[in-house]
Amino acid sequence: MTISVNQLAEARCALESPLYADVGGDLDVSFEFFPPKNEKMEEQLWESVRTLEPLGPRFVSVTYGAGGTTRERTHATVARIQRETSLAAAAHLTCVEATREEIDQVAEEYWAAGVRHIVALRGDSPTAGTKFASHPGGYENAAALVAGLRKLHPFEISVAAYPENHPDSADAAADLDNLKRKLDAGANRAITQFFFEPETFFRYRDAVAAAGISAEIVPGIMPVSNFASVQRMSAMCGTDVPAWMGRLFEGLDVHPAARQLVAATVAAELSRRLYAGGCKQLHFYTLNRAELAFAICHLLGVRAKAAVQEVAA
């Protein structure tokens, strides 16, 4: 059996100190939520918001359904976060099934509510299995949406990036060209689609740099609370699910507590290796559950901020 130099170095590091020893506590995190559909889900959302708030995230974002299907609930959730917490709220906004005037009006409503950060996305077709088509008179893509937002107000704007390519992209070069157009239009940063192996992000980071893109690229992390659901989401967005993940979660459907422990371990190890590779910003897709994100942040040295604790008290 032949062992590479890299494998030897990694093994030596693992033997010399615990994976989470001596983390610097200099990680910036952000969290994504989705708007609740009923009273029970609303309680769960706000419990998660309050649990994660003391960690002092850079921002928290709230998703926007296909075709604006959650427009009112998204706006209400974002406005409440902005109004009732110490958090900086970011609102998702898409180009789907709306004119430029309608989208601009939504952005104006966010600005009036004190929201200064938009996650600008093209969005997907509201009809499963069909390709996206821009609305007549609407923004044709995310780059056009970013440019339109820049004309309205000095929003902070985040856009999406795809380490394994967007399903609609012809190839990796076309995908990077699209990312560059969004950033050139005025976006501040890109947040990636979730992925499951650190090398996936590092390869993408190298490709982004080789393409002449210098903007901040923030890794997006999806803790696996339900493996079957993640498999479905991964198939829709072209994310590779490694075979070893399937083996890890096999047999855990009837053991939810054990599944949570495995999920936390997998996501925390991914986050630690990204951190070791120089990533000092991570974005967590929480699915409105705080436990996994909180545990990972704790392992990486992110602790409650004193000022936030005093406000909460």
N, C-alpha and C positions, 0 to 999 in steps of 0.2 A: 504493500500500500504506500503510495506517494502522497506526502503532505506538502502543500504549497507554503511559501513564506508567509503569505497573508493568513492562512489558517493557523500557522504556528503563532503568529503575533496575536491573533484573536484569542487563541487558547491560553496563551501566557497572560493576557490581560484579564481573562475571566478567572484564572486561578489566583492571580495576585490580589484582586480586590473585587468586592461585590459589584454587580452591574450598576447599582445606583449609588455607590459610594462617591462622595466628594463632588456631587453635582453643584454647580455654582449658584443656583437660585436666581440666575439671570435670564430665565426664559420668559418671553411674553406669550400669552395665550389669548385666544378668542374662542367664542362658542356660537354654535348655530342652533336655533330652535325653529319649530314650526307652529303656526297659529292653532289653538285648540278648537276642536269641533263640538265639544259639549262641556258641561259643567265639571264633570270628573276629570276630563283631560285638561281643563283650565287650572284646576287645583294642582295637578301634577306638574304642569308647566311652571306655575309660580313657585312651587316648592323647589323646583330645579333652579330657577332664577335666583331665589334667595340663598340656596346652598352654594352656588358658584359666585355670587356677587362679591363675597369677601376676598376672593382671590385676585380681585382687581384686574379683570381682563381688559385688553386694549379696546374691545368692543364686543357686543353680542349682536348677531344678525337674526332676522326672522324671514322665513321663506315666503314665496309668493306662488300660488298655484297656477297651473297651466290655464291660459286664457283668462287670467285674472279671477279665477274661481274663489280665491281666498282674499280678494282685495280688501274688503271691509274688515275681516278678522285680522289680516296682517297689519293694516293701519292701526286698528284698535290696540293690538298687542305692542307694536312698536311705540305708539304714543304713550301707552301706560308705562312701559319700561323707561322711556325718556323722562316721564313726569314723576314716577314714584320711586325710582331707584337711583343709585349713584352711577349707573352704567351708561356708557355711550351706545346708543342703539343704532343699528344699521338696517335699512330696509331693502329687501330684494325687490327688483323691478325688472320686468321682462318686456319683450316686444310683441308678445303674442296677442292677436285678435283685438288690437286697439289702434286708434289713429295716433299720430304724433301729438295732436292737441290733447287727447285723453290721457296719454302717458305724461305729458308735461303737466297736466292738472294734478295728477297723482303726486308728481315730484314737488309741485308747489305746496300741496297739502302737507307733505312731509316737512318741507322747510318751515312752514308756518307752525308746525308742531314742535319745532326745535331740533328736528333730525337733520344731521349734517353729513351723514354717511350713507351712500347708496351702493348696493351690490348690483351692478348692471349686467344683465344676462340676456342673451337672445331668447332663451326659452325653447320649449319643445312643443310640438303639435298637441293640442288637447285630445286629438283622436289617435288612439294607440295604433301603431303600425303604419302611420302616414308621415310623410316628411314635412318639416316646417315650411310654411309659406307665409311671407310677410303680408300683413293686412294692407289693403289699398289705403294709401295715405299714412301708413305706419312706418316705424323705423325698420329698415330691412335687416339689420343685424346689430350685434352688441357694440361694434365700433361706432355705428351711426347713433346709437342710444347714448353712448358716452359723450360724443360730440354735442348732442342735443342737450344733455344735462349740463355740460360746461357752459352753454350759452345762457342757462337759467340762473345758476348760483354757483359759488365756489364750493361745491360739494367735494367731500373726500369720496373717491370712487374706487371700488374693488371690482375686478372682473374674474372670470374663471379661466383656469389653465388645465390641460389634460395630459398628464405624463404618459398615458397609453393611447393618446389621440382621441378626439371627439369622434363618435361613430359616423358623423357626416363628413369628416375630413377625408380627402382623397389619399393623403399620406402624411408622414411626419412633417415634411417641409411645408405643406399647405397649412397644417395645424399651427406651426410656429409663425407662419406669415400672418395668420389670423390673430394670434396673440399679439404680435407686434403692432398690427393695425389698431387694436383696442388700446394698447398702451400709448401709441403715438397720438391717438385721439384725445388723450388726457387722463387715462386711468392712473391711479397712484400705485397700485399693486395688483398682483394676481394671486388667487387662492386656488389650489389644485383640487381636482376631483380626488376622492379617496383612493388609496392603493394599499397594498399589504406587505410589500418588501422594500426595505430602505434603498436597495440598489435601483429600484424603479425610479425613485425620486432623484437619486444622485446622477443617474444617466441623463435624466431629463434636464436637470440643472446644468449639466455640461453642454447639452445641446442648445439650451436657451442662451447660455453665454457665447457659444460659438456662432449663434445667429445674430450677435450684437445687441442682445437685450440685457440691459443692466438693472431693470426694475426689480423690486422685491418680489420673490416667488415664495409664497407661504404654503407649506405642506398641509393638506387636509387629512385628518385622521378620523376614521370611522370605527369606534369600538364595536365589536361584534356581540350585541346582546341577543340576537336571533340569527343563527347561521343561515337558515332557509331564506329569510327575508334578505339578508345581505347577498346571497347567491342570486336572487331575482334582480335586485338592484344592480349588481355587478354585470349581469348579462345585458341589461338595458343600456348601460353606459360604457360597455367595453372594457371593464376592469377585470384583470386576471385574478382568479382565486386559486392560490397555490394548493396543490394536492395535500400538502402537509396540514393545511388548515382544516380540510375535510376530515382528516384522520383525527385531529385534535378534538373536534367537536362531535365526532361520532359517538352516539350512545348517551349524549347529555341532555336530550330533549326532556327526559323525565327527571332530571336533576338540575333544576334552575339555579340553585345556590352554587353548585360546582361549575355550571356553565358560566356564571358571572365571574368566578375566580379565574377560569381559563381565559375568558374574554379580556379581563383586566391585565392578565399576564402578557398576552399576545400584543395588545395595543401599547402597553407600557414599554415592552421591549423594543417595538418599532419606534416609539417616540424617543427612547433613550439612544438608540443607534442614530437616529436623525440628529439628535442633539450633539452626539459625539462627532458627527460629520459636519458640524458648524451651523445647524439650523437652530436659531434662537427665537423663532416665532413658530407657533403651531396653532392650527385652527381645528377645533373638535366639532364633529357632527354629532350632537348629543342625543338626537331623537327624543328630546324632552325628558331625558333621564340623566341625573347629575352624578350618580354614584361612580361610574367608570371614569368619567372625565376628572372628577375630583380626586380619585385615587391615583390616577396617572400624574396629575399635576403635583400631588404631594410627593410622589416618588422622585419627581424631577426638581424638587426643591421649591416649588411655588407654594407660598404660605399666605394666609390671610393678611391683608394690608391693615395696619393699625387704624388709619383714617376711616376705612370702611367699617371696621368693627365699632368705632366710636359712634358713627352715624347710626348703625343698627341698634346700638344700645340706647 
